[in-house]
Amino acid sequence: MSSYTVHDSAIVDDGALIGDNTRVWHFVHVCGGAQIGQGCSLGQNVFVGNKVTIGNNVKIQNNVSVYDNVHLEDDVFCGPSMVFTNVYNPRSFIERKTEYRDTLVKKGATLGANCTVVCGVTIGEYSLVGAGAVVNKDVPPFALMVGVPAKQIGWISKYGEQLPLPLTGNAQAVCEHTGEKYCLKDGQLSVEMD
């Protein structure tokens, strides 16, 4: 049997799968089809839809709605009041529930406070979307994105510090905190393994 914590004011519908050591805080609503991993934290007033998967060690801060067709991999951070969508062109008078677009947030990515992720995009591993940005296209792994619409302004390490690398070309940098070596080649950043 799973061992997780749910505040008395939260609602977890029958059928929801929640992993060990996950904490569900005040006024959260988790729908019955949701799948949530281990060691997660769902802050106050979070909503999790039916067709949602959330990996392990995911932190979702206050006032975030994770709507159907949003998938968060392990170690994702969702900042306070950031926004997901699932319909690209909503109208109140046209039902578009069959037109939901999948959104994938890959391992270790950070979504800053009050940013918006327009449905149908993939947010790459360990990327960082700055507070208030609006993401309307795919984000490369390790990219640092800011603005409306979001534009890449640099590269970010797994540790969460900006790397001294150009946006394009070929270059290398070492994270001063972890010693990991990052290699930029043909516009793609990767971590070099020993």
C-alpha positions in Angstrom: 0.0 0.0 0.0 1.2 3.5 -0.9 2.3 5.8 1.8 1.6 9.5 1.0 0.3 12.5 2.9 -3.0 14.3 2.0 -4.2 17.4 3.8 -7.8 17.2 5.1 -8.9 20.0 2.8 -7.6 18.2 -0.4 -9.7 16.0 -2.6 -8.2 12.9 -4.2 -10.7 11.1 -6.4 -11.0 7.3 -6.4 -8.6 5.7 -8.9 -5.7 8.3 -8.6 -2.3 6.6 -8.3 0.0 8.5 -5.9 3.5 7.3 -5.0 5.2 6.9 -1.6 6.3 10.0 0.2 4.3 12.4 -1.9 2.7 15.3 -0.1 -0.7 16.8 -1.2 -1.3 20.2 0.4 -4.3 22.4 1.1 -7.2 22.6 -1.3 -5.5 20.4 -3.9 -7.8 18.4 -6.3 -6.3 15.2 -7.9 -8.6 13.6 -10.5 -9.2 9.8 -10.5 -7.1 9.1 -13.7 -4.0 10.9 -12.5 -0.7 9.1 -12.0 1.7 10.8 -9.6 5.1 9.4 -8.7 7.1 9.2 -5.5 8.5 12.1 -3.4 6.4 14.8 -5.1 5.0 17.9 -3.6 1.7 19.4 -4.7 1.3 22.9 -3.2 -1.8 24.8 -2.2 -4.6 25.0 -4.7 -3.0 22.6 -7.3 -5.3 20.8 -9.8 -4.2 17.6 -11.5 -6.4 16.3 -14.4 -7.3 12.8 -15.4 -5.0 12.3 -18.3 -1.9 13.5 -16.5 1.3 11.7 -15.6 3.8 13.1 -13.1 7.1 11.5 -12.4 9.1 11.2 -9.2 10.4 14.1 -7.1 8.3 16.7 -9.0 7.6 20.0 -7.2 4.4 21.8 -8.2 4.1 25.1 -6.4 0.9 26.9 -5.4 -1.9 27.7 -7.8 -0.8 25.5 -10.7 -3.4 23.5 -12.8 -1.9 20.5 -14.6 -4.5 19.8 -17.3 -5.2 16.7 -19.3 -2.5 15.6 -21.7 0.3 17.3 -19.7 3.1 14.9 -18.8 5.9 15.8 -16.3 9.0 13.6 -16.1 11.1 13.1 -13.0 12.6 16.1 -11.1 10.5 18.8 -12.8 9.8 22.1 -11.0 6.7 24.1 -11.7 6.9 27.6 -10.1 4.0 29.3 -8.4 1.0 30.2 -10.6 2.6 29.0 -13.9 0.1 27.9 -16.5 -0.4 24.9 -18.8 -3.0 24.9 -21.6 -4.3 21.9 -23.5 -6.4 23.5 -26.3 -4.5 25.7 -28.8 -7.4 27.9 -29.9 -10.1 27.8 -27.3 -13.6 29.2 -27.7 -16.3 29.0 -25.0 -18.9 28.2 -27.6 -17.0 25.5 -29.4 -16.2 22.2 -27.7 -12.6 21.1 -28.5 -12.1 18.2 -26.0 -11.0 16.0 -28.8 -8.3 18.4 -29.9 -6.2 18.4 -26.7 -2.5 18.6 -27.6 0.2 16.7 -25.6 2.7 18.7 -23.6 5.8 17.0 -22.4 8.1 18.5 -19.8 11.3 16.4 -19.7 13.5 15.4 -16.7 14.9 18.1 -14.5 13.3 21.1 -16.3 12.3 24.2 -14.4 9.2 26.3 -15.2 9.4 29.7 -13.5 6.7 31.5 -11.7 3.8 32.8 -13.8 5.2 31.4 -17.1 2.8 30.0 -19.6 3.4 26.8 -21.6 1.2 26.7 -24.7 0.0 23.1 -25.4 1.7 20.8 -27.9 5.4 21.6 -27.0 8.2 19.6 -25.5 10.3 21.3 -22.8 13.8 19.7 -23.0 15.8 18.1 -20.2 17.2 20.5 -17.5 16.1 23.6 -19.4 14.9 26.6 -17.5 12.0 28.8 -18.5 12.2 32.2 -16.8 9.4 33.7 -14.7 6.6 35.2 -16.9 7.9 33.7 -20.2 5.4 32.4 -22.7 6.6 29.2 -24.4 5.0 28.5 -27.8 7.6 26.2 -29.4 9.8 23.3 -28.3 12.6 24.1 -25.9 16.0 22.4 -26.4 17.7 20.5 -23.5 19.6 22.8 -21.1 18.2 26.0 -22.8 17.6 29.2 -20.8 14.4 30.8 -22.1 12.9 34.2 -21.2 10.4 36.7 -22.7 7.2 36.8 -24.6 7.3 34.8 -26.7 10.1 32.9 -25.0 13.5 33.1 -26.7 16.7 31.3 -25.8 19.3 33.6 -24.2 21.8 31.0 -23.0 22.5 27.6 -21.6 21.9 26.3 -18.1 23.6 23.5 -16.2 21.9 20.6 -14.3 22.9 22.6 -11.2 20.8 25.5 -12.4 23.6 28.0 -13.2 24.0 29.8 -16.6 27.0 28.4 -18.5 29.5 30.7 -20.4 28.6 29.3 -23.8 27.5 30.9 -27.1 24.0 30.1 -28.4 25.4 28.4 -31.5 28.7 26.9 -32.7 31.0 24.5 -30.9 32.3 25.2 -27.4 32.8 23.6 -24.0 32.2 24.7 -20.4 32.7 23.1 -17.0 30.1 23.5 -14.2 32.1 25.1 -11.3 29.7 23.4 -8.8 29.8 19.8 -10.0 32.7 19.6 -12.4 30.5 18.3 -15.2 31.7 19.1 -18.7 29.2 20.5 -21.2 29.8 20.3 -24.9 28.0 22.5 -27.4 28.1 21.0 -30.9 26.0 22.0 -33.9 23.6 23.9 -31.6 23.0 21.0 -29.2 24.3 20.9 -25.7 25.1 17.6 -23.9 27.0 16.5 -20.8 30.2 14.6 -21.5 30.5 11.4 -19.6 33.8 10.1 -18.4 
